[in-house]
Amino acid sequence: MRWPALSSEALEWRSTRTGLSGRPPARTYVAALVPSIASLPVELPPGLDARAGEASREIARFDAELGGELAPFAAVLLRSESAASSKIERLTASARQIAMAELGAAKYGSNAPSIVANTRAMGAALALSRRPDQDAILAMHEALMAADDPEQAGRWRTEQVWIGGADHSPAGADFVPPHHERVPGAIADLVAFIARTDVAPLAHVAIAHAQFETIHPFTDGNGRTGRALVHAMMHGSGLTRNVTMPLSAGLLADVENYYGALDAYREGRPEVLVDQFVRASTRAVDNGRRLVQDVRTIRAEWDERIQVRRGSRTYDVADLLTRQPVVNAKTLAAQLGITASNVRRHMDALVEAGVVVETRVHRNGVMWSALQVLDALDDFAERAGKRRAGYGVAAPLREP
């Protein structure tokens, strides 16, 4: 597939540090020029095209299964995908820390609140997926970054940014995205590419994601927003309709090759990144199926241990715990309409059955945690982070 590589332009960088003349010294640096892709033909090598098609069908099957019988696990997968996506950015937290942060009980210094914000961004991506335009992308970023950087959240960057190198200058950086004045035009071109209906789904998603990351339109949060955009596109195209497929968990299997594939895209080899997405989606479907099966098994075991009459609201609480494994009285009231006077009756029965453990959190009252479900989520994240032998190679693809 012929694809234009990045070109560049030389720009002047004036440091904030003053020289002997009393004026800040100027220095030349090179910034990327992103080619227009809105109308470029996208043709994959035959072997990759066939694998991408099969991977897309597996994603659709996975989504259909979860959309029917297993729909309650959609929230679990959304949270897990958000955690995996954040882990690529080195934001790590246990499933329990994340669940507690959702209830406002995060420990000081924990990354969990940022991961919870990422979950909200994923939710915003799905809600806006029917029109992933400039406004939708800004809304995703605002949902993601509102707590961490309210002044910049939901706004295109207005300064030069760079990756690697020195903190005081883009000269010598590993990668310098386009000058900020070029961001609006580059995003408009990307949105036009996203609106196309003639590109195979996984190739469409992979290329749009790479173009977004290359434009790097925000001062921070580009990676997580770019992965939220992936889910918006998958949902908007109908590839997924019911759940967030844990694709970032698949990419997490080899972060170095993920970044290497982005570099290959910028060199004019988008098929390398498409291959990464195909492999990641296959891995993610397998991992997602295992997570769902683990949670289903846990829920069935609970039924054997709970010693209350069938039809009791206690079983509704057990169902809720598969989707939200840490709860408090407010959760039970909001989700199930259980009044404060009845909370103890249900939760004591679940404590006695070994379904939950009770924890008193300072200033947040009593919380109950389903440790088996939390362990299953941590196992999911651990599997996602393990590199599979022979997984992904950031090099030109050769068809047999």
N, C-alpha and C positions, 0 to 999 in steps of 0.2 A: 504494500500500500504506500503510495507516494504521499508524503505529508511534509509540510514545510517546517524546517527547524527554526528555532528562535534566531532572530538577528539582534543587533544591539545598537545602542547609541552612546556616544561619549557625552557626559554631562559634567558640569562643574559643581564640586562640593565645597562649600565654604564652612570651615570649622567654626565653632563658637569660641574656640581658644584664640586669643590675639597673638600676633607675632611681634617682631621688633618694631615694625612700622606702626603698631597700634591698631592695625586692621587684621581681621581674621584671615589666615592664609587660605588660599584657594587650592583645590586639588581635583584633578580629573578622575572620574570613575566611569565605569561602563554599566549601563542598565539594560535590561532585556527589552526587546520590542516584540510584542506578542502578535503572531500572524492572525489574520482574520480567518475564521473557520466556519462561518455561518452557512456557506454554500459549498464547502469542499466535499467531494465524493468520499465515501467511507466504504472501502472494500477490504475485507479480511482475507488472509490466505485461506485456501479451502479447508485444511485440517483444523485450523483455529476456528473458522466459521462454524464447522460442524460441532466442535466441542462447546462453543458458546451457545449454540442452539439447544443442545442437550442440557447444559447448565441452566438455561432460562426455563426449560420445561420442568426441571427439578425444583427450581424456586417456586414456580406456579403450583406444583403439586404440594409442596410443603405448606404454602400459604393456604391452599384450599383445605387441607386437612385441619390446620389450626383454625381456619375460619368457621369450621363446622363443629365437630365433636370436641376439639381442643381449644376453642376460642378463649376460655379463661386464662390460658397461658400467654396471651398476647402481651399483657402488661409485664410479665416476667421477662419476656424476650426483649421488649423495649428497654427495660432497665438494664438488662445484661448487655445489649448492644451499646447503650450509652456508656457503660463502664468500660467496655472493651475499646470503644472509640477514644475515650479519655486516656486509657492506658497507653495508647500510641503516643500521646502527648506527655507521658510520664506522670499522669495524675492517677495514683493508685489508692484504693481503699477496699476494705473487705465488704462483702455483701451486707453484713450487719451494720457497719458504719454508714453505708449508703442508706439503708432502710431507716436508721435512726435519724439521719440528717433530713430525710423527707418529713419527719415529724418534728423537726426543729431541735433535735437533741445532739447535734454534731459536737465532737470534742474539739477543743482549741487546737489549731494547727492541722486539722484533718483536711484532706483533699475531697472528702465526701460531698460537701456543699457544691463544689464545682461540677462533680459528676451528676448531682441532682439537677443542677442547672442545664447540663447537657441533655438529660432526659427530657426536660421541658422543651429544649430546642428541637429534639427529635419529634416530640409531640406537635410542635409548631410546624415542623416540616411536613408532617402528614396532613395537618389541617389545611395547609396552603398548597398542597401538592397539585391541585387542579390548575394552578396558574403559577408555576415557579418562575416568576419574572423578577425584575429588580426589587420591587416592593417586598415580595415574598422572601428574597434572600436577605434583605435588610431586617425583616421581621424575625427570621431565624437567628441572625446574629444578635439582635437585641435580646431575644429570649435566652440566649446562651451567655451573654456577657453583661447583662444589666446589673448583676450584683457585684461583679469584679471590676468593671470599668464603665460606670454609668455614663460618663461624658463621651465615650467613643462608641458605646453599644448602638448598633443600628445605623452607623454612619460609615461611608466610604472613607478611607484614609486620606489625609491631606498633607502627608509628608512622605519622604522616601524611607523605605524600610529595606533591610537586607538580612541575609541569613549567614551566620558564621563570620569570621574575621574579627576586626576590632569593634569596640562599642562606639567609638567616637567618629568613625568614618566608614562609608560603604566601599572604599577603595580596598581591593584585595579580599572582599567577602566571597564566600562560597557561591552565593547566588544573590543577585540584585534584581528584584522584580521591577516591572515597568514604573516609570515616574508616576507620581500620584495624579498628575493632570491627564494621564492616559487611561486611568481606571474606568471612568464612566463609559467611554467609548468601547473599551475592551469588554466590559460587562454587557453592554447592549448587544455586541456581536455574539457573546456567549449565550445570552437569552434567546437570540434568534436561532442559534444552533440547537438549543434545548427544545425549541418549539417544533423542530422537524419531526416528521413521522416516517421517514424513509430509511432510518438507521436501525440496525439490529439492536435490541434492548441493551444487552450488556456492553456492547461497544459504545453505544450512545452514552450510557452512564459513565463508563470509564473515561472516555475522552472529555466529557463535560467536567468531570471531577478534576482531571489533570489540568485542563485549561483554567479552571477556577483557581487551583493551587498555584499555578504559574502567575496568574494575574495578582494573586495575593492582595485582595482588595481592602483588607482591614489591617489595622495595626496589630491586632492580636485575635486569636480565635479562628484563624483561617482553616486550620486542619479540621476542627470539629464541625465548623459550619459547612465545610466542603463535604464532609461525610453525611451530614444531615441533608444536604442537597441531593446526594445519591439516593437516599430513601424517598425524598420528595419525587424524584424522577421515576423511581421504580413504582411508586404508588400511582403517580399520575398517568403512567403508561399502561397500567393494569397488570404489570408483572406481579406486583403484590397488591392485594386488596384489603387484607384483614390484619396483618401483623408486620412488625419490623423484622425483616430477615437479618440475622446477626452477621452481616457482611464484614464489619470492622474486626470482629473476632477472627474471621478467616484471614484478613490482611495482617493481623497481629502475629500470625504464625511465623512470619519472617519480615520484621520491620525494615531491615537493611535492604532487602530486595524490593520492598514496596517503595522506598525512597529511590532506589536504583532505577525502578521502572518509571518513576516520575522524571528522572534525569533522561532516560531513554526517550520519553515522549518529547522532551524539549530539544532533543537531537534529531527529531523527525521520525521516530520509531514508535508510534502509538500502539502497535501490535504487542509490544512487550507488556505494556500496562493492561491491555485487554486480556492477555494471557494471565496476568496476576489476578484480575477480577474473576476470571473463569475458575481458576484454582481456588481462590478465596471463597467464592460462592458455594462450590462443591463441598469444601471443608466446613463452611458455616452451616450448610443444611445438615450434614452429618452430625455436627456438634449440637445443633439446635434440636434435632430429633432425640438425641441422647438426653439432653436436659429435660425435654418434655416427658420422656419416658421415666426418668428418675423421679420427677415431681408427681407423676401419676402413680407410681409405685408407692411413694411416701404417703400420698393421700389415701390409697387403698389400705395401707397398714394402719392408718389412724382409725378408720372405721372399725377395725377389729379391736382397738384398744379403748375407744370412747364408750363409757358406761352410762349412757343416757338413752332415753327412749328415741326410737326413730321418728323423724319429723321435728325434733327439737331444733331451735335456732342455733344450738351449739354446732350442728353440722354445717350450717351456713357460715358460721365463723371459721370453721375448718376450711371450707372452700375459699373464703377470703384470704386465709393465710397462705395459700398456694400462690396467690397473686401479690399479696402484700405481707411478707413474712414477719414484720414487726408492726404491732398495732397498739393503740391506747384507747381509752374510752371515747375520745373524740372521733377516732377512726370508725369505731363500731357504730356510733350514733350516725355519722355521716353516710357510711356505706350500707349499713343494714337497718338503721332506725332503732337500734337497741338502746333503751334508756339507761341512764346511769345506775338506776336501782337494780337493773338486771345484769349488768356487766359481770359482776363477781360470780354469779351463778354459772354463767357459761365458761368464764375463764378458769375458775377453780376446777371445773370438770376437765378442761383441757390440760391444766397443770397436772392433775392427778393421773391423766392418761399418758403423760410424758410427751404431749404434743408441743407444748410451749414451756418456756421458763419465764419466771416473773423477775423484772428488774425495776428498781426504783431509781429514777434519774433525777438529779437535783434540779429543781425548778420545772421539771417536766412531768412530774408525777410518776405513775406506774406504767410500764410498758411490758408487753409480752412478746417473746421472740420464738419463732418456729425454727429451731436450730437445724433440723434436718433439711429444710428447704434452703436455708442460708448456706449450709455446707454444699448442697447441690449447685448453688449458684457460684460458689467459690471454685468448685471442681470444674464447672463450665469455663470459668475464666482461666484456670490453670491449663486446661486442655487447649484453649485458644492460644495460649502463649507458648506452647511447646512446638518447636520447629519439627516439621515432618521431613524425613529424609528425602532429598531430591525435590523439595518444594520450592518452585520458583527460581528462575535464573534471569537476571537482568541483562540479557544479551539478545542479539538478533535471532528471531525464530526462523528455523529452516524447515520447510515442509518436506515430508518424505516423497 
